[in-house]
Amino acid sequence: MKKRKLAAALCGIMAFSVALTACGSNTNEAAKQGETKTADTKKDGKTLIVGRGGDSVGLDPITITDGESARVTENIMETLVKYKKENTEVIPGLAEKWDITTDGKKYTFYLRKGVTFHDGTPFNAEAVKFNFERWMDKSNPYHDKEGYEYYNDMFGGYKGDKDHVIASVDVKDEYTIVLTLNRPLAPLMQNLGMFPFAIASPDAVKKGTKEFNEKPVGTGPFKFEKWNRNDSIAIAKNPDYWQKGLPKLDKVIFKVIPDNSARLTALTSGEIDIMDGLNPDDAKPVKENKDLQLFIRPSMNAGWLGFNIEKKPLDNVKVRQAMGHAIDKQGMIEAFYSGFAQPATNPLPPSIWSHNDQIKDREYNLEKAKQLLTEAGYPNGFKVKFWAMPVPRPYIINGPKMAEAIQQDFKKIGIDAEIVSMDWATYLDKTRKGEQELYLLGWTGDNGDPDNFLNNHFNKNNIGGSNRSFYKDEKVTDLLVKAQSEVDVAKRTAIYNEVQQIIFDQAILIPLVHSTPPIAAKATVKGYVPHPKGNESLEEVDIE
């Protein structure tokens, strides 16, 4: 692959991004034309305007997994435990402290007193129990059956399923809740800090899950204010927030500006205060501009080329291996990431413990690729539909252009990949349902545990959730469940190393990159710390 200038490579992404929708709504015409709704970006008091590439899909955290939704909900709702602002070490959240039995099967959480939801509903053990029952019981009237099944991925299914982890959720007293498990779950505390498991106001949920998905109510530093679909979401300071003196801002507005370069222009002109999706080629001029500042988000992600391995000829392991040999990863990094990424061998990032660094990646070798295709019975190649991500994400910075580059690589070995595009919400929905053949996607870790990558994407029980490969290996699933129940880190590491080797040998997907995304902000923004999980609560951010 010839090296390209990223600014040129990113040209045209708007054509794919402006179709972004949330919850199936029609695209806002003003957003498509780049117009600004001044009523939503007017600065009242200390207002931080965040420029981003796409809109949220939904605002009920248990039903979503996309980063654009999580970055909003994380400021409105809170979890029992949370992570330190610079890493994924667990610290107290809505629970002040906890006890864990020696067998790892009972967790007692002691909740904060004097906390209220934004609608005045008291936060207590009954509220926590309500949320768990809603999440884990498909027969619960407030269980959203249409949303993303993240609970299933992290807790072994739902109530009544063979591998479901939680046996019971019991209220001991007004501010004490007890979780009893069917089996130990080593990453339980990491899981409980994840954004999908934020505690919602029971009263607000009871008014309707669809309404809650558009107007969430939590205990967080900011309250939901307004959502103009595909344009902006406004959240306002919670004056009754339990952390005294916080938040420092009066309002935060998440403003959709799909094009990366247009977003930077908005930053330099003062229309917005901070942005992600910065073109890597623009990082140096941002750093040299005294009115701006550059942040680098620590890497905890992976971008990959995915296969639906139920569809021919992608069900043939030699075909998948051949495609792995045909991709020029280093050329892609030079063309699209300008050094803010490294080639990926495994779907698990090197920054997460148990990454198997003994695996040697497939070399870029077109002759080897052609040989494998011939052995697979496709000496002249084949045709395949190739789905390109329509929005920029940290791990796939420019889906349409990266798809074109891979398309050209495949053409050299006789594979005719027809690029297909659609809006983001539809893309996520259809890949979960298995309608795709070849596709681009990736993952930013939500909790710093290898289970969040490997179990999510390769456990056969997570098909319909994160397992978009439709991979059904019984041995791998058994190993992943075993690793969940193993509290010894060395033993868990050995299991995860074995799983990574199996996945690599079978070429279930082709890992492409691990990125360190650059972020730009005005020099007046203070207290911002980019988190490796890709989103952060903004209660300590201030503006001079």
N, C-alpha and C positions, 0 to 999 in steps of 0.2 A: 504494500500500500504506500503510495506516495504521501509524503508529509504535506498536510494542508494547513493553511492558516485558519485557526478556529473561528475567527470572526466571519470568514467566508463560509466555513462549514456550517455555522449556525444559521446562516441566512435561509429564510423560508420556513423556520419552525412555526411561525405564526399560522401558517396555512393549516397546520395540524393541531395547534393548541387552542385556537379560538373556539373550536367546537366543543370544548370541555363543558360538561354539564354536571350538576349536582342533583342526585336523587331523581334523575330522569326529567328534570325541568328543561324548558326550551332555553337556548342560549340568549342572553340579554343582548339586544341589538347595540346598546350603547357600549357594552364591553367589547363587542366584535369590532366596533369602529374606533375603539381607543378613546372614547369620550370619558370624561370624569364627572361623577356626580358630586358636585361641590358640597352638597349638604352632608355627605358622608365623610369628606376629607377636611372639613373645616376644623381647625385646631381650637378646641375649647380647653383652657387650662393646659396642663402638660399632656399632650397627645402624641403618641408614637404611631407613625404610619409605616406599616410593614409591607414592602412590595414583594409579591410572590407570583409564581408562574401560572398557577391555576387555582380554582375555587375548591372549597371543601365538598366532599361527597355527602356528608351528613354530620350531625353534631351530637348524636347519641353515641358515646364512645364504645359501648359494647357491640355496636352494629357495624363499625368501620375499622379499617386498618391503614388507610392512606395517610401519609404524613401531613397533607394540607388540612385534613380534618383534625388530626391529633394536635397540631400546633395551636388550634383554637380551643379545643375542649380542655387541654391541659391547663389553661388559664382560668377556666370556669369551674372545673370540677377537680376533686382531689381524691387520692387513694389512701388506704390505711397506712402504707409505708411509701416512702419516696426515695429517690436517689440523690446523692450529693450533686452539687451543681456542675461538677467537672467530670464525674465518672458514674458508674452504676453501683457504687457501694450503697447498701440499704441503710436508711436512717428513718427515724420516726416521722409519720405524717399525721393522719387523723387518729392514729393509734399512738399513744405516748410511749408505750412499752409493751412487751409480750413475753410469754413463757412458752417453751417448747419441751415436751416430754422427751426422755432419753430414747424412746423408740421411734421418735419422729412422726408420731401419728396423732398428736393433739397439740393445737396451737391456741393459746389464750391471749386475746388482745384486750388491753385496757385503753379505752377511748378517751379522747380529750373532752372535757366538760366545757359548757358555755359556748359551744359552736352551733351556729344555726345555718340552715340553707337560705339562699337568697329570697325565697318566698316566705320566710319566717318559720318554716317547719323545723322542729328541733332535730339536731343530729344526735343519735343515740344508737344503742345496740339493736333496737327494733328496726331502725332504718338500714343498718348494715345487713341484717337478716333478710329484709325485704329485697335488697339488691341481689344477694347471693341466690335467693330462691327464684328471682326473675331470670338470672343468668343461667342457672343450671337445670331448671325444670321446664322442659318443652311444653308441658301442659299448663304452666302458669299463664294466667290471662295477660300478663304484661311481658311475656317473652316474645321478642320480635323474631318472627320466623323468616323474615325476608332479608335480614341483615347478614353481615359477615360472621361466620361461626368461629370467632377467635377463642371463645371459652372452650369449645370442643378441642381446639388445638392444644391448649395449655393445661387442661385438666382431665384429659383422657376420655372425653365424651361428655355425655349429659347424665342426669339422674336416671338410674335404671340400666345404663350401659355397663358392660362387663368390666371395662378398664377405667370407669369413672373414679376419680381420686377421692372426692369429698363424700363422706358418709353422712354427716349431719352438720348443721349450723345451729347453735343453741345460744339463746340469750341467758346469761348467768345472772345479770342484773342490768340496771339501766345503762351502765357504761362498760360492760364486760361481755365480750362475745367469744364463743368457743367453736373452733373448727376441728372436727374429728375426721380423720382420713381413713380410707380403706387400706391404704398402703403408703409408705413414706414417699414424699415427693421432694427430691433434693432442691429443685429450683423454686419451691413454693414462695419463699419470701421475695425472690426476684420477680416472680410472676405478679405478686400482689402490688408491686410498684408500677406496673404497666398501665398505660392510659386507658385501655378498655375496661379496667376494673376500678374505675373511679366511682365514687358513691353518689348516686343521684337522689334528689328529693323524691320520696315516695308519693307525696301529694301531687307533684308535677307529673310524674310518670302515670299516675292513675287517671289523669285527664286525657291520656291518649299517647301511645308510643310514637305515632306519626307526628303529633304536635311537639312532643319532647325532642324528636330528632331535628326539629327546626328551631326550637326555643328551649335549650337546655337550662336546667336549674341545678346548681351545685353549691359547694361551700367555699369555692376558690376566691382568689384575690380580686377577680373581675366578674361582673355580671353580664349576661347576654343582653345586648341592646337592640341590634338590628342586623338583618341579612338581606342585602340586595344581590340576588343570585348572579354569579359570574362577574360581579363587580367588587363588592366589599362586604365585610362583616365588621361590626363595631361592638366592642365590649367596654364596659364602664367600671370604674373603681367601685369595689365593695366597701362601703364606709364602715361596715360591721365586721370586717375580716378579723379572724382570731389572732393573727400575728400583728401586734400593735406596731403602728408606724408604716405598715405596708398595705397596699402597694404604693410606690412612689409616684406612679403615673395616674392621671385622671381618666385617661381613655387610651385604648389601643384600637387601631383600624387596620385590618388585613385587606390590602388592596390588590386586586388581580391586574397584573400587567404581563401578559403571556410572553412577550419577546424579551429575551435577556438584555439586549442592547438598549431597548426602549426603557427597560427598568432602570438601567444605569443612568440614562439620561434624566429620568425622573428623580433619581437620587441627587445628581449634581445640580439640578435646577431647584431642588428644595421641595419637590412635590411629595417625596417620601423620605423617611429617615434611615431605613435599613432595608437590605435586600439580600436574598440568597439567589442561587442560579447565576452567579457572576461568571461571565465568560472567562475561563482561565487566562486567556491572552490579555484581559483587562486588569488582572491582579496587580501587575507592576505599576501601571499608571495610577491605580487607586492608592497603592502604598505610597507613592511619591506625591500625592495630592495632600497638602496640609489641611484641607477642609474635610478630608475623608479619613477613614481608618479601615484596615483590612484584618479580618479574622479568618482563621482556618479551623474548620470543624474536624475534630479527631475522627479517624476512619473507624467505623464499625459497620461496614456495608459491603455488599457484593452485587455487581451487575452481571447478568448472564444471558446466554442464548438458551431458551427452553424448548423442549420437545413434548408434544403430546405423544407418549410412546405407545398409545393404543392405536395410532393411525399409521398405516403403511405409507412409505417404507421406513418411517421413523421408529417402528417397532424392532428394527434390525440393529443390533448393537454395533456392527461393523459400519453401517451407514452413519451412525452418530459419531463413532470414533473418527471416521473419515472427515466429517464436517469439522470436528475439533482440530484436525491437522491443517485444515484449509484456511483458518482464520488468522490473520496477521495481527495479533494482539498488541505487539509493541508499536506497530505502525498506527493502530487505532488510538493508542494512548498519546502518541506524538501529535496526531492530527486533531484530536478532540479534547484532550485533557491538559496539554502543555505542562506535563510534569506533575500535575496534581492527582496522580493515580499510579498504581502499579499493576502488572499483570496478575490475574487470579488463576490459581490452580484448583483451589477448593471453594465451595460455596461459603465455607466458614472463614471469616476474616482472620488474618494473623494476629490482630489485636485481641482476639478472644481466646482464652485458655483452651487447650486441647486441639488447637489447629495442628493438623498433621503436616509438618514441614518436611517429612521424609518422601512425600509423593513428588515425583518429577513430572512436570507438565509435558503435554504433547507438544513436540516441536512443530513450528510452521513448516510444513513439508508437503508440497502439492503432489509430488510423485507418490509419497506414502498414502496420501488421501485417495489418489486415483486407484492405487493398488487395492485398498480396502473396499472401495466402491465395486471394483471388479469382483472381488471375493464375495461381496454381498449379493452379486447378481445384477448390478447396475453399472456395467462398463461405460454406458453412454450417459450416465446421470439420470435425472428425473425432474419433474416439475413439483413445486411445493408452494403453498401459500405462506407468506412470511408477514406476521403481524408486527408492525412498528409502534412502539410506545408514542402516544401523541403529545405527551407533556414531558418537560425536562425534570428529571429526578437526580439526586446527588450521584447515584451509581450509573445511570444512563443519561448523560447530560444532553444528548440530542438524538432521540430515538429515530426520527425519520432519516437523518443523515448517516447515523451509524448503521442503520439497516441497509442503506444504499451501499455503504462501504463493504459490508458483509456480503451483500448481493453480488458485488463485483468479484469478491474472493471466491464465492461459490461457482460463479460463471466459469472460472478457470478450470474447474474439475467437472464441468458439464451439468451442474445443478442449476436449474432455472427457477429462481425464487421470486415469486410475484409479491410485491409489497402491498399490504392491505392496511388501511388506516381507519380509525373511528374515534369517537370521543372517549375520554378517560373512564367515565363511569361504565360505559358499555364495554370497554376493553376489559376492565376488571371483572365485570359480571360474566362475560362470555368465556374468558379464560378459566374462571372457576367452574363453569359448566362443561368445559372440554370441547368447545367448538373450534379451537385453534389447532393448527398443525405445528408451525414453527413460530416462535414469538420471543420478544425481548422483555425482560423484567428484571427484578432484583429485590433486594431486601436490605433495610437498615435495621440492625438489631434493636429490639425494644427493651432488653433487660440485661444485656451483657453475659448471658448464659448460653452455652452452645446448644442447649435444648431448643432455644427460640429460633435457631436456624435449622438444625438437623431434624428434630422431631416435627417441627411445623411443615417442612417441605417434603419429607420423605417417609413419614409414617402413613401407611396405607389407609388408616382411619381418618386422615385429614384431607382426603380427596373431597372436593367440594369446598374446601377452605384454602389453605396455603399450598397444598399438594396439587399444583397445576400440571405436573408431569403425568399424573394418573399412574403413579408408580406403586406397585402392589407386592413388594418383596416381603414375604413372611419373616424371613430371618432378620432383615433390617428393622422391621417393626418390633420384633421381639427384643432386639438389642437396644433399641431406643427406649422402650418401656423399662427394660432392665436398668439402663443408665439413669432414668428418672428416679428409680427407687434406691439407687446406690449413693450413700452419703460420703463415701471415701473418694476424694478428688482424684487420686492416682488411678483407682479402678474405673471411675467414670471416664477419665482421659483415655485409658486403654480401649474402652468400648467405643468412644467417639472416633478414635484413630482408625479402628477397624471399619466403622461405618463409612468414614470418608474414603477409605481405600476401595470399598465395594462400589460406592457411588461413582468414583473416578473410573474404575475398570469398566463399569457398565455404561459410562458416559450418559448418565441420566439427564444431565444438562451440561452446557459448556460454560464454566465460569470465565468471565472476560476481564473484569477490573475490580479493584478496591480503590475507592477515591477518597481524597481529602478535600472536600468542597470549600472553595473560598467564599467569604461573605463580606459584603461592603456596607459601611454605615457612615453617617455624618460624624464628624469629630465631636459633636455635642452629645452623642449618645454615650451614657456612662453605665457601668455595671453589667454590661451584657457579656455572658459567657456561653459560647456555643457548646451544646452537649453532644456527645458522640451518638446518642440515639436519634438525633435528627430534629428534635423539637425541645422547647424549654419553656418553663413558666417565667413570666416577665415581671414578677412582683418587685424584684430588686433593681430593675432597670430604671434609669432616670434620664432626664434631658436637662442640660445646662441652660 
